[in-house]
């Protein structure tokens, strides 16, 4: 069967990573978490007191960053390693979440991350989620999904996720953070969050994880079958 590139874009806390991970597993594809890459860069900047408004400082810092996804047999998932350190849990911290959109909006940061993402996708057979994957990173991807959900649903999902690690977090803090990230992601000058013209919109406000996976899997299998048949003819 022909291998393809599948992109899943959308706003924060729409469940992009969850869907991408499960879809990749079902198809035996590689899952690439673009958000984890930007979070890892943000973590590095915060740790090393890098001013991301200083272009020279950013360019110099990026030269010292190495990122890799490595499979963890215990968690049965690919996890982010920053300069050979497993930072999968550290990059989910609220402090990182509060700054990642600003860091990701920096042109040099996006160019650095996009170059690495394209290299990872050379062999196809990947599922990647993010905000500009179908528009900027892989504009010729064979299947593009734009995931969306009602804002109140997104806030509730994010709150539950963060509350497990930080019981002191409030739902108002989560709502403010999501609104800020939405604004920055949609209004940044370089590679903003946009729905690709050829993307299929999937609203999961009232769908379970299993239901949205079933829908996405059907779309993927139909696309793979169509392309495989076309190639055979």
mmCIF file of the C-alpha atoms, coordinates in Angstrom:
data_MODEL
# 
_entry.id   MODEL 
# 
loop_
_atom_site.group_PDB 
_atom_site.id 
_atom_site.type_symbol 
_atom_site.label_atom_id 
_atom_site.label_alt_id 
_atom_site.label_comp_id 
_atom_site.label_asym_id 
_atom_site.label_entity_id 
_atom_site.label_seq_id 
_atom_site.pdbx_PDB_ins_code 
_atom_site.Cartn_x 
_atom_site.Cartn_y 
_atom_site.Cartn_z 
_atom_site.occupancy 
_atom_site.B_iso_or_equiv 
_atom_site.pdbx_formal_charge 
_atom_site.auth_seq_id 
_atom_site.auth_comp_id 
_atom_site.auth_asym_id 
_atom_site.auth_atom_id 
_atom_site.pdbx_PDB_model_num 
ATOM 1   C CA . UNK A 1 1   ? 0.000   0.000  0.000   1.00 0.00 ? 1   UNK A CA 1 
ATOM 2   C CA . UNK A 1 2   ? 1.212   3.480  -0.835  1.00 0.00 ? 2   UNK A CA 1 
ATOM 3   C CA . UNK A 1 3   ? 2.512   5.475  2.153   1.00 0.00 ? 3   UNK A CA 1 
ATOM 4   C CA . UNK A 1 4   ? 1.301   9.028  2.637   1.00 0.00 ? 4   UNK A CA 1 
ATOM 5   C CA . UNK A 1 5   ? 1.788   12.061 4.847   1.00 0.00 ? 5   UNK A CA 1 
ATOM 6   C CA . UNK A 1 6   ? -1.150  12.942 7.095   1.00 0.00 ? 6   UNK A CA 1 
ATOM 7   C CA . UNK A 1 7   ? -1.328  16.367 8.733   1.00 0.00 ? 7   UNK A CA 1 
ATOM 8   C CA . UNK A 1 8   ? -3.614  17.282 11.628  1.00 0.00 ? 8   UNK A CA 1 
ATOM 9   C CA . UNK A 1 9   ? -3.847  20.996 12.387  1.00 0.00 ? 9   UNK A CA 1 
ATOM 10  C CA . UNK A 1 10  ? -6.036  22.975 14.772  1.00 0.00 ? 10  UNK A CA 1 
ATOM 11  C CA . UNK A 1 11  ? -6.215  25.095 17.901  1.00 0.00 ? 11  UNK A CA 1 
ATOM 12  C CA . UNK A 1 12  ? -4.766  24.174 21.301  1.00 0.00 ? 12  UNK A CA 1 
ATOM 13  C CA . UNK A 1 13  ? -6.493  21.382 23.232  1.00 0.00 ? 13  UNK A CA 1 
ATOM 14  C CA . UNK A 1 14  ? -8.540  20.077 20.319  1.00 0.00 ? 14  UNK A CA 1 
ATOM 15  C CA . UNK A 1 15  ? -7.021  16.648 20.840  1.00 0.00 ? 15  UNK A CA 1 
ATOM 16  C CA . UNK A 1 16  ? -4.662  16.810 17.861  1.00 0.00 ? 16  UNK A CA 1 
ATOM 17  C CA . UNK A 1 17  ? -1.850  14.833 19.485  1.00 0.00 ? 17  UNK A CA 1 
ATOM 18  C CA . UNK A 1 18  ? -4.214  12.182 20.857  1.00 0.00 ? 18  UNK A CA 1 
ATOM 19  C CA . UNK A 1 19  ? -5.745  11.629 17.419  1.00 0.00 ? 19  UNK A CA 1 
ATOM 20  C CA . UNK A 1 20  ? -2.386  11.725 15.630  1.00 0.00 ? 20  UNK A CA 1 
ATOM 21  C CA . UNK A 1 21  ? -0.834  9.176  18.011  1.00 0.00 ? 21  UNK A CA 1 
ATOM 22  C CA . UNK A 1 22  ? -3.725  6.729  17.694  1.00 0.00 ? 22  UNK A CA 1 
ATOM 23  C CA . UNK A 1 23  ? -4.001  7.174  13.932  1.00 0.00 ? 23  UNK A CA 1 
ATOM 24  C CA . UNK A 1 24  ? -0.269  6.552  13.494  1.00 0.00 ? 24  UNK A CA 1 
ATOM 25  C CA . UNK A 1 25  ? -0.529  3.426  15.638  1.00 0.00 ? 25  UNK A CA 1 
ATOM 26  C CA . UNK A 1 26  ? -3.459  2.052  13.628  1.00 0.00 ? 26  UNK A CA 1 
ATOM 27  C CA . UNK A 1 27  ? -1.661  2.657  10.323  1.00 0.00 ? 27  UNK A CA 1 
ATOM 28  C CA . UNK A 1 28  ? 1.751   1.574  11.637  1.00 0.00 ? 28  UNK A CA 1 
ATOM 29  C CA . UNK A 1 29  ? 3.021   5.068  10.767  1.00 0.00 ? 29  UNK A CA 1 
ATOM 30  C CA . UNK A 1 30  ? 5.460   7.317  12.643  1.00 0.00 ? 30  UNK A CA 1 
ATOM 31  C CA . UNK A 1 31  ? 3.909   10.003 14.857  1.00 0.00 ? 31  UNK A CA 1 
ATOM 32  C CA . UNK A 1 32  ? 5.728   13.346 14.902  1.00 0.00 ? 32  UNK A CA 1 
ATOM 33  C CA . UNK A 1 33  ? 4.610   15.770 17.612  1.00 0.00 ? 33  UNK A CA 1 
ATOM 34  C CA . UNK A 1 34  ? 5.466   19.252 16.307  1.00 0.00 ? 34  UNK A CA 1 
ATOM 35  C CA . UNK A 1 35  ? 4.108   20.854 19.487  1.00 0.00 ? 35  UNK A CA 1 
ATOM 36  C CA . UNK A 1 36  ? 6.608   18.894 21.556  1.00 0.00 ? 36  UNK A CA 1 
ATOM 37  C CA . UNK A 1 37  ? 9.409   20.329 19.418  1.00 0.00 ? 37  UNK A CA 1 
ATOM 38  C CA . UNK A 1 38  ? 8.339   23.924 20.072  1.00 0.00 ? 38  UNK A CA 1 
ATOM 39  C CA . UNK A 1 39  ? 7.837   23.142 23.743  1.00 0.00 ? 39  UNK A CA 1 
ATOM 40  C CA . UNK A 1 40  ? 11.336  21.666 23.957  1.00 0.00 ? 40  UNK A CA 1 
ATOM 41  C CA . UNK A 1 41  ? 12.818  24.793 22.385  1.00 0.00 ? 41  UNK A CA 1 
ATOM 42  C CA . UNK A 1 42  ? 10.819  26.933 24.837  1.00 0.00 ? 42  UNK A CA 1 
ATOM 43  C CA . UNK A 1 43  ? 12.094  24.848 27.755  1.00 0.00 ? 43  UNK A CA 1 
ATOM 44  C CA . UNK A 1 44  ? 15.675  25.354 26.564  1.00 0.00 ? 44  UNK A CA 1 
ATOM 45  C CA . UNK A 1 45  ? 15.155  29.111 26.266  1.00 0.00 ? 45  UNK A CA 1 
ATOM 46  C CA . UNK A 1 46  ? 13.640  29.347 29.738  1.00 0.00 ? 46  UNK A CA 1 
ATOM 47  C CA . UNK A 1 47  ? 16.370  27.239 31.326  1.00 0.00 ? 47  UNK A CA 1 
ATOM 48  C CA . UNK A 1 48  ? 19.148  29.228 29.692  1.00 0.00 ? 48  UNK A CA 1 
ATOM 49  C CA . UNK A 1 49  ? 17.535  32.659 30.058  1.00 0.00 ? 49  UNK A CA 1 
ATOM 50  C CA . UNK A 1 50  ? 17.424  33.251 26.305  1.00 0.00 ? 50  UNK A CA 1 
ATOM 51  C CA . UNK A 1 51  ? 15.588  36.414 25.264  1.00 0.00 ? 51  UNK A CA 1 
ATOM 52  C CA . UNK A 1 52  ? 13.511  35.218 22.282  1.00 0.00 ? 52  UNK A CA 1 
ATOM 53  C CA . UNK A 1 53  ? 13.027  38.831 21.202  1.00 0.00 ? 53  UNK A CA 1 
ATOM 54  C CA . UNK A 1 54  ? 16.777  39.027 20.578  1.00 0.00 ? 54  UNK A CA 1 
ATOM 55  C CA . UNK A 1 55  ? 17.377  37.576 17.099  1.00 0.00 ? 55  UNK A CA 1 
ATOM 56  C CA . UNK A 1 56  ? 21.118  37.045 17.561  1.00 0.00 ? 56  UNK A CA 1 
ATOM 57  C CA . UNK A 1 57  ? 20.591  35.287 20.896  1.00 0.00 ? 57  UNK A CA 1 
ATOM 58  C CA . UNK A 1 58  ? 17.937  33.023 19.351  1.00 0.00 ? 58  UNK A CA 1 
ATOM 59  C CA . UNK A 1 59  ? 20.098  32.071 16.366  1.00 0.00 ? 59  UNK A CA 1 
ATOM 60  C CA . UNK A 1 60  ? 23.024  31.260 18.645  1.00 0.00 ? 60  UNK A CA 1 
ATOM 61  C CA . UNK A 1 61  ? 20.844  29.251 21.042  1.00 0.00 ? 61  UNK A CA 1 
ATOM 62  C CA . UNK A 1 62  ? 19.298  27.180 18.255  1.00 0.00 ? 62  UNK A CA 1 
ATOM 63  C CA . UNK A 1 63  ? 22.766  25.966 17.277  1.00 0.00 ? 63  UNK A CA 1 
ATOM 64  C CA . UNK A 1 64  ? 22.980  24.265 20.679  1.00 0.00 ? 64  UNK A CA 1 
ATOM 65  C CA . UNK A 1 65  ? 19.645  22.469 20.444  1.00 0.00 ? 65  UNK A CA 1 
ATOM 66  C CA . UNK A 1 66  ? 19.292  18.846 19.402  1.00 0.00 ? 66  UNK A CA 1 
ATOM 67  C CA . UNK A 1 67  ? 15.850  17.199 19.391  1.00 0.00 ? 67  UNK A CA 1 
ATOM 68  C CA . UNK A 1 68  ? 14.883  13.592 18.825  1.00 0.00 ? 68  UNK A CA 1 
ATOM 69  C CA . UNK A 1 69  ? 11.801  11.422 19.309  1.00 0.00 ? 69  UNK A CA 1 
ATOM 70  C CA . UNK A 1 70  ? 12.667  8.129  20.988  1.00 0.00 ? 70  UNK A CA 1 
ATOM 71  C CA . UNK A 1 71  ? 10.353  5.194  21.613  1.00 0.00 ? 71  UNK A CA 1 
ATOM 72  C CA . UNK A 1 72  ? 9.730   4.349  25.278  1.00 0.00 ? 72  UNK A CA 1 
ATOM 73  C CA . UNK A 1 73  ? 8.713   0.701  25.730  1.00 0.00 ? 73  UNK A CA 1 
ATOM 74  C CA . UNK A 1 74  ? 7.296   1.393  29.196  1.00 0.00 ? 74  UNK A CA 1 
ATOM 75  C CA . UNK A 1 75  ? 4.882   4.068  28.023  1.00 0.00 ? 75  UNK A CA 1 
ATOM 76  C CA . UNK A 1 76  ? 4.470   2.613  24.526  1.00 0.00 ? 76  UNK A CA 1 
ATOM 77  C CA . UNK A 1 77  ? 5.007   6.077  23.051  1.00 0.00 ? 77  UNK A CA 1 
ATOM 78  C CA . UNK A 1 78  ? 7.566   8.246  21.301  1.00 0.00 ? 78  UNK A CA 1 
ATOM 79  C CA . UNK A 1 79  ? 8.948   10.819 23.733  1.00 0.00 ? 79  UNK A CA 1 
ATOM 80  C CA . UNK A 1 80  ? 10.838  14.051 23.251  1.00 0.00 ? 80  UNK A CA 1 
ATOM 81  C CA . UNK A 1 81  ? 14.550  14.152 24.028  1.00 0.00 ? 81  UNK A CA 1 
ATOM 82  C CA . UNK A 1 82  ? 16.232  17.543 24.244  1.00 0.00 ? 82  UNK A CA 1 
ATOM 83  C CA . UNK A 1 83  ? 20.019  17.321 24.007  1.00 0.00 ? 83  UNK A CA 1 
ATOM 84  C CA . UNK A 1 84  ? 19.823  13.625 25.014  1.00 0.00 ? 84  UNK A CA 1 
ATOM 85  C CA . UNK A 1 85  ? 17.554  14.337 28.032  1.00 0.00 ? 85  UNK A CA 1 
ATOM 86  C CA . UNK A 1 86  ? 14.020  12.965 28.211  1.00 0.00 ? 86  UNK A CA 1 
ATOM 87  C CA . UNK A 1 87  ? 11.904  16.099 28.717  1.00 0.00 ? 87  UNK A CA 1 
ATOM 88  C CA . UNK A 1 88  ? 8.500   14.643 27.754  1.00 0.00 ? 88  UNK A CA 1 
ATOM 89  C CA . UNK A 1 89  ? 6.924   15.593 31.111  1.00 0.00 ? 89  UNK A CA 1 
ATOM 90  C CA . UNK A 1 90  ? 8.871   18.803 31.672  1.00 0.00 ? 90  UNK A CA 1 
ATOM 91  C CA . UNK A 1 91  ? 7.605   20.334 28.428  1.00 0.00 ? 91  UNK A CA 1 
ATOM 92  C CA . UNK A 1 92  ? 3.982   19.884 29.587  1.00 0.00 ? 92  UNK A CA 1 
ATOM 93  C CA . UNK A 1 93  ? 4.522   22.290 32.493  1.00 0.00 ? 93  UNK A CA 1 
ATOM 94  C CA . UNK A 1 94  ? 2.298   25.384 32.696  1.00 0.00 ? 94  UNK A CA 1 
ATOM 95  C CA . UNK A 1 95  ? 5.309   27.737 32.533  1.00 0.00 ? 95  UNK A CA 1 
ATOM 96  C CA . UNK A 1 96  ? 6.239   26.242 29.173  1.00 0.00 ? 96  UNK A CA 1 
ATOM 97  C CA . UNK A 1 97  ? 2.604   26.433 28.029  1.00 0.00 ? 97  UNK A CA 1 
ATOM 98  C CA . UNK A 1 98  ? 2.459   30.122 28.928  1.00 0.00 ? 98  UNK A CA 1 
ATOM 99  C CA . UNK A 1 99  ? 5.452   30.937 26.723  1.00 0.00 ? 99  UNK A CA 1 
ATOM 100 C CA . UNK A 1 100 ? 5.440   28.418 23.876  1.00 0.00 ? 100 UNK A CA 1 
ATOM 101 C CA . UNK A 1 101 ? 3.204   30.444 21.539  1.00 0.00 ? 101 UNK A CA 1 
ATOM 102 C CA . UNK A 1 102 ? 5.501   33.465 21.790  1.00 0.00 ? 102 UNK A CA 1 
ATOM 103 C CA . UNK A 1 103 ? 8.574   31.337 21.137  1.00 0.00 ? 103 UNK A CA 1 
ATOM 104 C CA . UNK A 1 104 ? 6.876   29.506 18.265  1.00 0.00 ? 104 UNK A CA 1 
ATOM 105 C CA . UNK A 1 105 ? 6.006   32.854 16.664  1.00 0.00 ? 105 UNK A CA 1 
ATOM 106 C CA . UNK A 1 106 ? 9.705   33.733 16.240  1.00 0.00 ? 106 UNK A CA 1 
ATOM 107 C CA . UNK A 1 107 ? 10.625  33.364 12.571  1.00 0.00 ? 107 UNK A CA 1 
ATOM 108 C CA . UNK A 1 108 ? 14.034  31.811 13.235  1.00 0.00 ? 108 UNK A CA 1 
ATOM 109 C CA . UNK A 1 109 ? 12.529  29.256 15.619  1.00 0.00 ? 109 UNK A CA 1 
ATOM 110 C CA . UNK A 1 110 ? 9.889   28.184 13.103  1.00 0.00 ? 110 UNK A CA 1 
ATOM 111 C CA . UNK A 1 111 ? 12.393  27.934 10.259  1.00 0.00 ? 111 UNK A CA 1 
ATOM 112 C CA . UNK A 1 112 ? 14.630  25.771 12.476  1.00 0.00 ? 112 UNK A CA 1 
ATOM 113 C CA . UNK A 1 113 ? 11.755  23.477 13.501  1.00 0.00 ? 113 UNK A CA 1 
ATOM 114 C CA . UNK A 1 114 ? 10.202  23.250 10.023  1.00 0.00 ? 114 UNK A CA 1 
ATOM 115 C CA . UNK A 1 115 ? 13.532  22.213 8.491   1.00 0.00 ? 115 UNK A CA 1 
ATOM 116 C CA . UNK A 1 116 ? 13.812  19.372 11.000  1.00 0.00 ? 116 UNK A CA 1 
ATOM 117 C CA . UNK A 1 117 ? 10.189  18.336 10.499  1.00 0.00 ? 117 UNK A CA 1 
ATOM 118 C CA . UNK A 1 118 ? 10.566  18.139 6.715   1.00 0.00 ? 118 UNK A CA 1 
ATOM 119 C CA . UNK A 1 119 ? 13.670  16.013 7.107   1.00 0.00 ? 119 UNK A CA 1 
ATOM 120 C CA . UNK A 1 120 ? 11.742  13.631 9.385   1.00 0.00 ? 120 UNK A CA 1 
ATOM 121 C CA . UNK A 1 121 ? 9.003   13.307 6.756   1.00 0.00 ? 121 UNK A CA 1 
ATOM 122 C CA . UNK A 1 122 ? 11.212  12.447 3.801   1.00 0.00 ? 122 UNK A CA 1 
ATOM 123 C CA . UNK A 1 123 ? 10.247  8.774  3.876   1.00 0.00 ? 123 UNK A CA 1 
ATOM 124 C CA . UNK A 1 124 ? 6.507   9.487  4.230   1.00 0.00 ? 124 UNK A CA 1 
ATOM 125 C CA . UNK A 1 125 ? 4.385   7.124  6.336   1.00 0.00 ? 125 UNK A CA 1 
ATOM 126 C CA . UNK A 1 126 ? 4.007   9.786  9.034   1.00 0.00 ? 126 UNK A CA 1 
ATOM 127 C CA . UNK A 1 127 ? 1.259   11.561 10.949  1.00 0.00 ? 127 UNK A CA 1 
ATOM 128 C CA . UNK A 1 128 ? 2.144   15.027 12.219  1.00 0.00 ? 128 UNK A CA 1 
ATOM 129 C CA . UNK A 1 129 ? 0.022   17.442 14.201  1.00 0.00 ? 129 UNK A CA 1 
ATOM 130 C CA . UNK A 1 130 ? 0.441   21.139 14.792  1.00 0.00 ? 130 UNK A CA 1 
ATOM 131 C CA . UNK A 1 131 ? -0.855  24.471 13.558  1.00 0.00 ? 131 UNK A CA 1 
ATOM 132 C CA . UNK A 1 132 ? 0.866   25.004 10.224  1.00 0.00 ? 132 UNK A CA 1 
ATOM 133 C CA . UNK A 1 133 ? 1.686   21.462 9.141   1.00 0.00 ? 133 UNK A CA 1 
ATOM 134 C CA . UNK A 1 134 ? -0.752  21.306 6.237   1.00 0.00 ? 134 UNK A CA 1 
ATOM 135 C CA . UNK A 1 135 ? -0.126  24.890 5.137   1.00 0.00 ? 135 UNK A CA 1 
ATOM 136 C CA . UNK A 1 136 ? 3.629   25.354 5.634   1.00 0.00 ? 136 UNK A CA 1 
ATOM 137 C CA . UNK A 1 137 ? 5.509   22.189 6.614   1.00 0.00 ? 137 UNK A CA 1 
ATOM 138 C CA . UNK A 1 138 ? 3.851   19.709 4.239   1.00 0.00 ? 138 UNK A CA 1 
ATOM 139 C CA . UNK A 1 139 ? 1.634   21.728 1.853   1.00 0.00 ? 139 UNK A CA 1 
ATOM 140 C CA . UNK A 1 140 ? 1.536   18.740 -0.533  1.00 0.00 ? 140 UNK A CA 1 
ATOM 141 C CA . UNK A 1 141 ? 0.464   16.214 2.119   1.00 0.00 ? 141 UNK A CA 1 
ATOM 142 C CA . UNK A 1 142 ? -1.956  13.654 0.714   1.00 0.00 ? 142 UNK A CA 1 
ATOM 143 C CA . UNK A 1 143 ? -4.425  13.962 3.621   1.00 0.00 ? 143 UNK A CA 1 
ATOM 144 C CA . UNK A 1 144 ? -4.989  17.086 5.687   1.00 0.00 ? 144 UNK A CA 1 
ATOM 145 C CA . UNK A 1 145 ? -7.338  17.199 8.659   1.00 0.00 ? 145 UNK A CA 1 
ATOM 146 C CA . UNK A 1 146 ? -8.274  20.394 10.473  1.00 0.00 ? 146 UNK A CA 1 
ATOM 147 C CA . UNK A 1 147 ? -9.453  19.516 13.963  1.00 0.00 ? 147 UNK A CA 1 
ATOM 148 C CA . UNK A 1 148 ? -11.752 21.855 15.844  1.00 0.00 ? 148 UNK A CA 1 
ATOM 149 C CA . UNK A 1 149 ? -13.926 21.888 18.957  1.00 0.00 ? 149 UNK A CA 1 
ATOM 150 C CA . UNK A 1 150 ? -16.082 24.325 20.921  1.00 0.00 ? 150 UNK A CA 1 
ATOM 151 C CA . UNK A 1 151 ? -13.882 26.641 23.079  1.00 0.00 ? 151 UNK A CA 1 
ATOM 152 C CA . UNK A 1 152 ? -15.628 25.608 26.310  1.00 0.00 ? 152 UNK A CA 1 
ATOM 153 C CA . UNK A 1 153 ? -14.952 21.952 25.513  1.00 0.00 ? 153 UNK A CA 1 
ATOM 154 C CA . UNK A 1 154 ? -11.296 22.713 24.856  1.00 0.00 ? 154 UNK A CA 1 
ATOM 155 C CA . UNK A 1 155 ? -10.943 24.572 28.169  1.00 0.00 ? 155 UNK A CA 1 
ATOM 156 C CA . UNK A 1 156 ? -12.486 21.676 30.092  1.00 0.00 ? 156 UNK A CA 1 
ATOM 157 C CA . UNK A 1 157 ? -10.210 19.141 28.400  1.00 0.00 ? 157 UNK A CA 1 
ATOM 158 C CA . UNK A 1 158 ? -7.088  21.182 29.092  1.00 0.00 ? 158 UNK A CA 1 
ATOM 159 C CA . UNK A 1 159 ? -8.107  21.811 32.710  1.00 0.00 ? 159 UNK A CA 1 
ATOM 160 C CA . UNK A 1 160 ? -8.527  18.088 33.379  1.00 0.00 ? 160 UNK A CA 1 
ATOM 161 C CA . UNK A 1 161 ? -5.145  17.365 31.809  1.00 0.00 ? 161 UNK A CA 1 
ATOM 162 C CA . UNK A 1 162 ? -3.295  19.992 33.874  1.00 0.00 ? 162 UNK A CA 1 
ATOM 163 C CA . UNK A 1 163 ? -5.194  19.365 37.115  1.00 0.00 ? 163 UNK A CA 1 
ATOM 164 C CA . UNK A 1 164 ? -3.724  15.863 37.344  1.00 0.00 ? 164 UNK A CA 1 
ATOM 165 C CA . UNK A 1 165 ? -0.255  17.378 37.666  1.00 0.00 ? 165 UNK A CA 1 
ATOM 166 C CA . UNK A 1 166 ? -1.175  20.636 39.397  1.00 0.00 ? 166 UNK A CA 1 
ATOM 167 C CA . UNK A 1 167 ? -4.305  20.595 41.638  1.00 0.00 ? 167 UNK A CA 1 
ATOM 168 C CA . UNK A 1 168 ? -3.835  24.334 42.285  1.00 0.00 ? 168 UNK A CA 1 
ATOM 169 C CA . UNK A 1 169 ? -4.556  25.291 38.692  1.00 0.00 ? 169 UNK A CA 1 
ATOM 170 C CA . UNK A 1 170 ? -7.840  27.123 38.111  1.00 0.00 ? 170 UNK A CA 1 
ATOM 171 C CA . UNK A 1 171 ? -10.147 26.857 35.130  1.00 0.00 ? 171 UNK A CA 1 
ATOM 172 C CA . UNK A 1 172 ? -9.909  30.641 34.651  1.00 0.00 ? 172 UNK A CA 1 
ATOM 173 C CA . UNK A 1 173 ? -6.124  30.365 34.284  1.00 0.00 ? 173 UNK A CA 1 
ATOM 174 C CA . UNK A 1 174 ? -6.536  27.648 31.680  1.00 0.00 ? 174 UNK A CA 1 
ATOM 175 C CA . UNK A 1 175 ? -9.161  29.663 29.770  1.00 0.00 ? 175 UNK A CA 1 
ATOM 176 C CA . UNK A 1 176 ? -6.943  32.769 29.723  1.00 0.00 ? 176 UNK A CA 1 
ATOM 177 C CA . UNK A 1 177 ? -3.956  30.716 28.559  1.00 0.00 ? 177 UNK A CA 1 
ATOM 178 C CA . UNK A 1 178 ? -5.890  29.122 25.704  1.00 0.00 ? 178 UNK A CA 1 
ATOM 179 C CA . UNK A 1 179 ? -7.322  32.465 24.570  1.00 0.00 ? 179 UNK A CA 1 
ATOM 180 C CA . UNK A 1 180 ? -3.842  33.991 24.579  1.00 0.00 ? 180 UNK A CA 1 
ATOM 181 C CA . UNK A 1 181 ? -2.370  31.074 22.613  1.00 0.00 ? 181 UNK A CA 1 
ATOM 182 C CA . UNK A 1 182 ? -5.210  31.161 20.084  1.00 0.00 ? 182 UNK A CA 1 
ATOM 183 C CA . UNK A 1 183 ? -4.629  34.860 19.458  1.00 0.00 ? 183 UNK A CA 1 
ATOM 184 C CA . UNK A 1 184 ? -0.852  34.546 19.109  1.00 0.00 ? 184 UNK A CA 1 
ATOM 185 C CA . UNK A 1 185 ? -1.059  31.422 16.933  1.00 0.00 ? 185 UNK A CA 1 
ATOM 186 C CA . UNK A 1 186 ? -3.593  33.002 14.577  1.00 0.00 ? 186 UNK A CA 1 
ATOM 187 C CA . UNK A 1 187 ? -1.976  36.440 14.331  1.00 0.00 ? 187 UNK A CA 1 
ATOM 188 C CA . UNK A 1 188 ? 1.751   35.729 14.187  1.00 0.00 ? 188 UNK A CA 1 
ATOM 189 C CA . UNK A 1 189 ? 3.459   37.155 11.115  1.00 0.00 ? 189 UNK A CA 1 
ATOM 190 C CA . UNK A 1 190 ? 5.262   34.008 10.040  1.00 0.00 ? 190 UNK A CA 1 
ATOM 191 C CA . UNK A 1 191 ? 3.320   30.815 9.331   1.00 0.00 ? 191 UNK A CA 1 
ATOM 192 C CA . UNK A 1 192 ? 0.135   31.532 11.352  1.00 0.00 ? 192 UNK A CA 1 
ATOM 193 C CA . UNK A 1 193 ? -2.491  28.955 12.241  1.00 0.00 ? 193 UNK A CA 1 
ATOM 194 C CA . UNK A 1 194 ? -4.701  28.562 9.182   1.00 0.00 ? 194 UNK A CA 1 
ATOM 195 C CA . UNK A 1 195 ? -6.987  25.905 7.795   1.00 0.00 ? 195 UNK A CA 1 
ATOM 196 C CA . UNK A 1 196 ? -5.519  24.614 4.531   1.00 0.00 ? 196 UNK A CA 1 
ATOM 197 C CA . UNK A 1 197 ? -7.917  25.023 1.591   1.00 0.00 ? 197 UNK A CA 1 
ATOM 198 C CA . UNK A 1 198 ? -7.832  21.293 0.906   1.00 0.00 ? 198 UNK A CA 1 
ATOM 199 C CA . UNK A 1 199 ? -8.152  20.229 4.565   1.00 0.00 ? 199 UNK A CA 1 
ATOM 200 C CA . UNK A 1 200 ? -11.104 18.200 5.813   1.00 0.00 ? 200 UNK A CA 1 
ATOM 201 C CA . UNK A 1 201 ? -12.680 19.784 8.915   1.00 0.00 ? 201 UNK A CA 1 
ATOM 202 C CA . UNK A 1 202 ? -13.397 17.427 11.803  1.00 0.00 ? 202 UNK A CA 1 
ATOM 203 C CA . UNK A 1 203 ? -15.338 18.925 14.735  1.00 0.00 ? 203 UNK A CA 1 
ATOM 204 C CA . UNK A 1 204 ? -14.906 16.642 17.744  1.00 0.00 ? 204 UNK A CA 1 
ATOM 205 C CA . UNK A 1 205 ? -16.894 18.692 20.288  1.00 0.00 ? 205 UNK A CA 1 
ATOM 206 C CA . UNK A 1 206 ? -19.377 15.859 20.686  1.00 0.00 ? 206 UNK A CA 1 
ATOM 207 C CA . UNK A 1 207 ? -17.207 12.928 19.636  1.00 0.00 ? 207 UNK A CA 1 
ATOM 208 C CA . UNK A 1 208 ? -15.425 10.444 21.847  1.00 0.00 ? 208 UNK A CA 1 
ATOM 209 C CA . UNK A 1 209 ? -11.752 9.719  21.161  1.00 0.00 ? 209 UNK A CA 1 
ATOM 210 C CA . UNK A 1 210 ? -12.795 6.378  19.647  1.00 0.00 ? 210 UNK A CA 1 
ATOM 211 C CA . UNK A 1 211 ? -15.368 8.014  17.360  1.00 0.00 ? 211 UNK A CA 1 
ATOM 212 C CA . UNK A 1 212 ? -12.987 10.656 16.042  1.00 0.00 ? 212 UNK A CA 1 
ATOM 213 C CA . UNK A 1 213 ? -10.320 7.994  15.439  1.00 0.00 ? 213 UNK A CA 1 
ATOM 214 C CA . UNK A 1 214 ? -12.813 5.895  13.480  1.00 0.00 ? 214 UNK A CA 1 
ATOM 215 C CA . UNK A 1 215 ? -13.648 8.898  11.275  1.00 0.00 ? 215 UNK A CA 1 
ATOM 216 C CA . UNK A 1 216 ? -10.000 9.837  10.670  1.00 0.00 ? 216 UNK A CA 1 
ATOM 217 C CA . UNK A 1 217 ? -9.011  6.223  10.019  1.00 0.00 ? 217 UNK A CA 1 
ATOM 218 C CA . UNK A 1 218 ? -11.745 5.894  7.389   1.00 0.00 ? 218 UNK A CA 1 
ATOM 219 C CA . UNK A 1 219 ? -10.470 9.051  5.651   1.00 0.00 ? 219 UNK A CA 1 
ATOM 220 C CA . UNK A 1 220 ? -6.884  7.788  5.730   1.00 0.00 ? 220 UNK A CA 1 
ATOM 221 C CA . UNK A 1 221 ? -7.665  4.304  4.432   1.00 0.00 ? 221 UNK A CA 1 
ATOM 222 C CA . UNK A 1 222 ? -9.784  5.712  1.597   1.00 0.00 ? 222 UNK A CA 1 
ATOM 223 C CA . UNK A 1 223 ? -6.990  8.085  0.570   1.00 0.00 ? 223 UNK A CA 1 
ATOM 224 C CA . UNK A 1 224 ? -4.329  5.361  0.755   1.00 0.00 ? 224 UNK A CA 1 
ATOM 225 C CA . UNK A 1 225 ? -6.513  2.976  -1.274  1.00 0.00 ? 225 UNK A CA 1 
ATOM 226 C CA . UNK A 1 226 ? -7.274  5.606  -3.916  1.00 0.00 ? 226 UNK A CA 1 
ATOM 227 C CA . UNK A 1 227 ? -3.593  6.505  -4.365  1.00 0.00 ? 227 UNK A CA 1 
ATOM 228 C CA . UNK A 1 228 ? -2.502  2.869  -4.387  1.00 0.00 ? 228 UNK A CA 1 
ATOM 229 C CA . UNK A 1 229 ? -5.079  2.033  -7.061  1.00 0.00 ? 229 UNK A CA 1 
ATOM 230 C CA . UNK A 1 230 ? -4.097  5.065  -9.132  1.00 0.00 ? 230 UNK A CA 1 
ATOM 231 C CA . UNK A 1 231 ? -0.412  4.089  -8.936  1.00 0.00 ? 231 UNK A CA 1 
ATOM 232 C CA . UNK A 1 232 ? -1.226  0.537  -10.050 1.00 0.00 ? 232 UNK A CA 1 
ATOM 233 C CA . UNK A 1 233 ? -3.070  1.853  -13.099 1.00 0.00 ? 233 UNK A CA 1 
# 
